[in-house]
Amino acid sequence: MIVMNLPMINIQKLESQTETLFQALNEFGFFYIKNHGVSQENIKELKKISYQFFNESEEFKQQISMNKSGTAWRGYFSLGTELTSGYPDQKEGIYFGQENEQNGLPLHGKNLWPKDVRYKRFKNIVTQHMSEMKQLGEIILSTIAVSLGLPNNYFSQRFSNDPTTLFRIFNYPKVESKGDWGVQEHTDMGFLTILMQDECSGLEVKKIDGTWFEAPPIKDTLIINIGDMLELWTGGIFRATPHRVKNTENQNRLSFPYFYDPNWETNLAPIPEKLLSEEVLKFRKSSFKRAWDGIDLSQLSQDLTYGEFVWDKVRKVFPHIKS
């Protein structure tokens, strides 16, 4: 497997690196960030308590089963129960979201937390991490707009009041055969993913020419990648790049993706061409059909909301979820 050098961006100097950011999102859809300011102490606690949880018995973990949260889509799921492209993932995990009152909307509601006294700090640790990730997402959001030649608050209305923020903790056991993928080839559904990895490799990213390369963990960095919404809104100027995971290490692999996505009611209308310069528009595509799932994002109805788009995807990922 090839190891390529994805762009490395210093988050403290992000405003001066908009050209590098544009190139990274146009060519790769992925980049690393350093000096991100996320609490290293909290990260250490998060990793420790996550390892502890996944080492518990299945009976213990099922106390916060996703089946108990209904359409809120929160809680624990066991190995092989999440599907990607119709195939069971070789991973288990816990899903969290913004804590809010259940108002009938999917992906809205309360998180599930272990009641055991050993996990009394779990909620505080996760909540702090999500808060810091949201702040980071807001910074990157505004810089992406500037890289396109737009005002730094251009995307704000699509995220205002209630952005869709999701956090997941995944555990990938060592695969037993070459055909066992932790996660099959896919793109993320939303706008922006901020990924923290442990020390184990396993993430692979697909180049435009169809070849794959590794995106290994680098100490004190995070990986950023974009999802379907930003590819759709930019008309393919930026790429929601397919990626996959296989743990070939002799130990379990943890990953911690945070998803910073639009308001549930935001529509799918792309950025009007009149707002973009000729230099930017030359990268725009008339169609961007993906080989991995056959979907042409450019053909999606602009009347569709982000929530409708995501909820349709979720029910394919977890077909047993209560609707």
C-alpha positions in Angstrom: 0.0 0.0 0.0 1.3 3.5 -0.9 1.8 6.1 1.8 1.3 9.5 0.3 2.0 12.9 1.9 -1.4 14.5 2.3 -1.2 18.3 2.9 -0.4 19.4 6.5 -2.1 22.6 7.5 -1.2 24.6 10.6 -4.6 25.5 12.1 -3.2 28.5 13.8 -2.2 30.0 10.4 -5.2 28.8 8.5 -6.2 32.2 7.2 -2.9 32.4 5.3 -3.2 29.0 3.8 -6.5 29.3 1.9 -4.7 28.4 -1.4 -3.2 25.2 0.1 -6.7 24.4 1.6 -8.3 24.8 -1.8 -5.8 22.6 -3.5 -6.1 19.9 -0.8 -9.9 19.8 -1.1 -9.8 19.8 -4.9 -7.2 17.2 -5.3 -7.6 14.9 -2.2 -10.6 15.9 -0.2 -8.4 15.1 2.8 -5.7 16.9 4.8 -4.0 16.9 8.2 -4.1 19.7 10.7 -1.6 20.5 13.5 -1.6 22.9 16.4 -5.4 22.4 16.6 -5.6 23.3 20.2 -7.8 20.4 21.2 -7.2 19.4 24.9 -4.5 16.7 24.9 -5.5 15.7 28.5 -9.1 15.2 27.5 -8.0 13.2 24.4 -6.0 11.0 26.7 -9.0 10.4 29.0 -11.3 9.8 26.0 -9.0 7.1 24.6 -8.6 5.4 28.0 -12.3 5.3 28.8 -13.1 4.1 25.2 -10.6 1.2 25.4 -12.2 0.3 28.8 -15.7 0.3 27.4 -15.0 -1.9 24.4 -13.3 -4.4 26.7 -16.5 -4.8 28.6 -18.8 -7.8 28.0 -21.4 -7.6 25.2 -24.1 -7.7 27.9 -22.6 -4.6 29.5 -22.3 -2.7 26.3 -25.9 -3.6 25.2 -27.2 -1.6 28.2 -26.8 1.5 26.0 -27.9 -0.3 22.8 -28.8 1.9 19.9 -32.1 0.0 19.7 -33.2 1.9 22.9 -32.8 5.3 21.2 -35.1 4.8 18.2 -34.7 7.4 15.5 -32.4 9.5 17.7 -29.6 7.2 16.4 -27.6 7.2 19.6 -25.9 4.5 21.6 -23.9 1.3 21.1 -24.0 -1.1 18.1 -22.3 -4.4 18.0 -19.9 -5.9 15.5 -21.3 -6.5 12.0 -24.6 -4.7 12.5 -23.8 -1.5 10.6 -23.8 -1.8 6.8 -21.7 0.0 4.2 -22.7 -0.5 0.6 -24.8 -3.4 1.8 -21.9 -5.2 3.5 -21.5 -5.7 7.3 -18.7 -3.5 8.8 -16.2 -5.3 11.0 -16.4 -2.7 13.7 -18.5 -1.8 16.8 -19.1 1.6 18.1 -21.0 4.2 20.1 -22.9 7.1 18.5 -23.4 10.5 20.2 -25.0 13.8 19.1 -26.0 17.2 20.3 -28.1 16.8 23.5 -31.5 18.1 22.8 -35.2 17.4 23.4 -36.8 14.7 21.3 -38.9 16.7 18.9 -39.8 14.0 16.4 -36.9 14.7 14.1 -34.6 11.8 13.3 -31.0 12.2 14.8 -32.4 14.5 17.5 -32.8 13.4 21.2 -30.7 12.3 24.2 -27.5 10.4 24.3 -27.2 7.1 26.2 -24.6 6.8 28.9 -23.3 3.8 30.9 -24.7 4.0 34.5 -21.8 2.1 36.1 -19.9 4.4 38.5 -16.7 3.6 36.6 -18.1 5.7 33.7 -19.2 8.7 35.8 -16.9 11.0 33.8 -17.7 9.6 30.4 -20.4 12.2 29.6 -18.1 15.1 30.6 -15.2 13.8 28.6 -17.3 13.3 25.4 -19.2 16.6 25.8 -15.9 18.5 26.1 -14.5 16.8 23.1 -17.6 17.5 21.0 -17.6 21.2 22.1 -13.9 21.6 21.0 -14.6 19.8 17.7 -17.5 22.1 17.0 -15.3 25.2 17.6 -12.7 23.7 15.2 -15.5 23.0 12.6 -16.6 26.6 12.7 -13.1 27.8 12.0 -12.6 25.5 9.1 -16.1 26.2 7.7 -15.3 29.9 7.4 -11.9 29.3 5.8 -13.4 26.9 3.2 -15.7 29.8 2.2 -12.8 32.2 1.9 -10.8 29.6 -0.2 -13.7 29.7 -2.7 -13.6 33.5 -2.8 -16.8 33.8 -0.8 -17.4 35.9 2.4 -16.2 34.0 5.5 -19.8 33.7 6.8 -21.2 32.4 3.5 -22.1 28.9 4.9 -23.3 30.2 8.2 -27.0 30.3 7.3 -26.9 26.6 6.4 -25.6 25.8 9.8 -27.4 28.4 11.9 -29.2 27.6 15.2 -29.0 23.8 15.0 -26.1 22.3 12.9 -26.2 18.5 12.7 -23.2 17.5 14.9 -22.5 13.8 15.4 -19.6 12.1 17.2 -18.7 8.4 17.0 -16.2 6.1 18.7 -15.3 3.1 16.7 -13.5 -0.1 17.6 -12.0 -2.1 14.8 -10.9 -5.6 15.9 -8.0 -7.2 13.9 -9.4 -8.7 10.8 -9.2 -12.5 10.4 -9.2 -12.6 6.6 -8.1 -10.5 3.7 -11.8 -9.9 2.7 -12.8 -8.4 6.1 -13.1 -4.6 5.9 -13.6 -2.6 9.0 -15.6 -0.2 6.7 -16.1 -0.7 2.9 -15.4 2.0 0.4 -17.7 5.0 1.0 -17.9 8.8 1.2 -19.2 10.7 4.2 -22.7 12.1 4.0 -22.3 15.6 5.3 -20.1 18.6 5.1 -17.0 18.1 7.2 -15.4 15.3 9.2 -12.7 15.8 11.9 -11.0 12.5 12.6 -8.9 11.6 15.6 -7.1 8.2 15.3 -5.2 6.1 17.8 -1.7 4.8 17.0 -2.9 2.0 14.7 -3.0 2.4 10.9 -5.9 1.3 8.7 -7.4 4.3 7.0 -7.0 4.2 3.2 -8.0 7.0 0.7 -8.7 6.7 -3.0 -6.9 8.8 -5.5 -8.6 10.2 -8.6 -6.9 7.5 -10.7 -8.5 4.8 -8.6 -5.4 3.7 -6.7 -5.4 3.6 -2.9 -3.0 5.1 -0.4 -2.7 5.1 3.4 -3.5 8.0 5.7 -1.7 6.9 8.9 -1.9 8.5 12.3 0.6 11.3 12.8 1.2 12.3 16.4 -0.7 15.4 17.7 -2.6 15.8 14.4 -6.2 15.4 13.2 -7.4 14.4 9.7 -10.0 16.5 8.0 -12.1 15.3 5.1 -15.2 16.6 3.4 -18.5 14.9 2.6 -21.2 14.7 -0.1 -22.7 18.1 0.8 -19.6 20.2 0.1 -19.0 18.3 -3.2 -22.6 18.9 -4.1 -22.7 22.6 -3.1 -19.4 23.3 -4.9 -20.5 21.5 -8.1 -17.6 19.0 -7.7 -14.9 21.7 -7.2 -14.1 20.0 -3.9 -14.1 16.2 -3.7 -15.9 13.9 -1.2 -13.2 11.3 -1.6 -13.9 7.6 -1.1 -12.1 6.0 1.8 -12.1 2.7 3.7 -10.7 1.0 6.8 -9.0 -2.3 7.5 -7.2 -3.0 10.7 -4.2 -5.2 10.0 -2.5 -4.5 13.4 -2.2 -7.1 16.1 -4.4 -5.1 18.4 -7.8 -3.3 18.3 -7.9 0.1 16.5 -9.9 3.0 17.8 -11.0 6.0 15.7 -13.0 9.1 16.8 -14.8 10.8 13.9 -16.7 14.0 14.5 -19.2 15.2 11.9 -19.9 18.9 11.5 -22.9 19.1 9.2 -25.6 21.5 8.0 -28.9 22.4 9.6 -31.5 19.6 9.2 -33.8 21.8 7.1 -31.2 23.2 4.8 -31.9 22.5 1.1 -29.4 21.1 -1.3 -29.1 24.1 -3.7 -25.5 24.5 -4.8 -23.5 27.7 -4.6 -24.7 30.0 -7.4 -22.1 30.2 -10.2 -22.4 34.0 -10.3 -20.7 34.1 -6.8 -17.6 32.2 -8.0 -14.7 33.5 -10.0 -13.7 32.1 -13.4 -10.6 30.8 -11.8 -12.6 28.7 -9.3 -15.4 27.8 -11.8 -12.9 26.0 -14.1 -12.8 23.2 -11.6 -16.6 22.8 -11.6 -18.1 19.6 -13.0 -21.3 19.1 -14.9 -21.8 15.7 -13.4 -20.2 13.7 -10.6 -21.4 10.2 -10.5 -19.7 8.0 -8.0 -18.5 4.5 -9.0 -18.8 3.1 -5.5 -22.6 3.6 -5.1 -23.7 4.8 -8.6 -25.3 8.0 -7.3 -24.9 11.2 -9.3 -25.0 14.0 -6.7 -25.7 16.6 -9.4 -29.1 14.9 -10.1 -30.4 15.2 -6.6 -33.5 17.5 -6.2 -32.7 20.9 -4.8 -36.0 20.7 -3.0 -34.6 17.9 -0.9 -33.5 18.9 2.6 -30.2 17.8 4.1 -32.2 15.9 6.8 -34.2 13.9 4.1 -30.9 13.1 2.3 -29.2 11.9 5.5 -32.1 10.0 6.9 -32.5 8.0 3.7 -28.8 7.1 4.0 -29.0 6.2 7.6 -31.8 3.7 7.0 -29.5 1.9 4.5 -26.7 1.8 7.0 -28.9 0.6 9.8 -31.8 -1.1 8.1 -33.2 -2.4 11.5 -33.5 1.1 13.0 -36.9 2.0 14.2 -38.5 4.7 12.0 
